[in-house]
């Protein structure tokens, strides 16, 4: 599952974080995903989510300093099912190991967090990457996609890979073409199902029809995907976030350990 939860500093009036956080958590609890990638998570929101989602452990860092300053892109995982092996963060810039770094035409600092997990019952290991690309810089999105694919190739060439995030690009974009390029060592597929609604970013108001698909769950060839679902839970007027959340079932089909 991937969910841009909308940062709590935004001037959202009736949709401020404290007024909607339980509704948002209820969506996650209803779906009960094994893995949840989240975006726009400030430290106070991270603490709230940890309380409201008690079955999960979480890994991630703030993009401003690699600690807890600024938005996080944390990964939640079911602690009963998965063992944490290792994790890390890199910045979407020309200096990815420098916390807070920013490059190209990006408007703000962006981060990618990743974890390597082990399935406690079946014993296989896999990687999860979660990120949030820049909302203004087209070149930054393309370069970030290239960097992300390079890091995935470097870190996890022989293991199953899941990538979640808000990429701020649509399927006809150059950045999307980079992510799904079959020339990468780790080839990623979009989990989207063609019979599903083609949008995720609609704003809070349920009556808004000006929507776009910019949130994705990608996976490599060691998975098959099924049951792609766009979750449209709402209170009749507003969604719990300005992005809708999506989930998909991924099944291991090939193990290289």
Secondary structure, DSSP 4 states (H G I P E B T S, - for coil): -EEE---TTS--GGG-HHHHHHHHHHHHHHH--SEEEEESB-HHHHHHHHHH-TTEEEE--BTTTSSSSS-B--EEEETTTEEEEEEEEEESSSSTTSTT---TT-SS--EEEEEEEEETTT--EEEEEEEE--SS-HHHHHHHHHHHHHHHHHH-TTSEEEEEEE-S--TTSHHHHHHT-TTSSS-EEE---TTS-S--B--SBTT----B--EEEEEETTEEEEEEEEE--BSSSBBSSSB-EEEEEEEE-----
